[in-house]
Amino acid sequence: MRILLVEDNERMSALAADALRTAGFAVDAVHAAADAEEAVLTTPFDAIILDLGLPDRDGMELLDVLRRKGVAQPILLLTARDGAPSVIAGLNGGADDYMRKPFNVDELIARVRALLRRPGSALGVSLKEGNVELDTIARQARVDGVGLDLSRKEAAALELLMRRTGAVISKPALEETLYGYGEEVSSNAVEVLIHRLRKKLAGAGAVVEIHTLRGIGYLLSGARP
């Protein structure tokens, strides 16, 4: 899942982004409203974390602009403002949730996951295909009930493939989901990641397979297409 983090405090932004990435999300962090608006309109994010106190435009104004332009992704507000009026205004203005600053990063992650589990949102709780199960909350994969040791990005790749079982996912789509802006990505990073994941699944006796369609992408299936 890909998150846009809009926070002008660079230290706070870095802490939150690192925690979200450790939890398995790809994170793009920007520090101004103009950059956020451009990012949202050009990149398919699954959720947005929006600070109200931005240097170039009030976060409430940006929230209104995004909703008017049809941005439907869940938006969680961050606010250091005291009192209920700003919170009420934000929720009435189209936000889905809010947190007061300073915030606990574990709670932030939990709230983002809760938003993504809402009906119509991107994140289901548990996925199952063949004898492979993936708990998207604990980030734990199992084959025939036995735990499978996956890295954060391997688990994220497996989740994306399981959510689109039988459909081809292009290499650029995987890169966009697994890696945020500013992350260095080698030309064969996705191939290496998929190779490791495929090897671990096969070694654990998984009945599903990850197929490579050269020049097109990757596909998860229980039988060869």
Salt bridges, closest charged atoms under 4 A:
GLU7 OE1 - LYS101 NZ 3.07
ASP18 OD1 - ARG21 NH1 3.78
ASP28 OD2 - ARG2 NE 2.77
GLU37 OE1 - ARG57 NH1 3.18
GLU37 OE2 - LYS69 NZ 2.50
ASP51 OD1 - LYS101 NZ 3.35
ASP58 OD1 - ARG81 NH2 2.46
GLU61 OE2 - ARG57 NE 3.85
ASP64 OD2 - ARG68 NE 2.81
ASP96 OD2 - ARG67 NH2 2.92
ASP96 OD1 - ARG118 NH1 3.92
ASP97 OD2 - ARG111 NH1 2.88
GLU107 OE2 - ARG111 NE 2.84
GLU154 OE2 - ARG196 NE 2.82
GLU154 OE1 - LYS200 NZ 2.74
GLU159 OE1 - ARG139 NH1 2.71
GLU159 OE2 - ARG163 NH2 3.03
GLU183 OE1 - LYS153 NZ 3.55
GLU191 OE2 - LYS171 NZ 3.11
GLU209 OE1 - ARG224 NH2 3.47
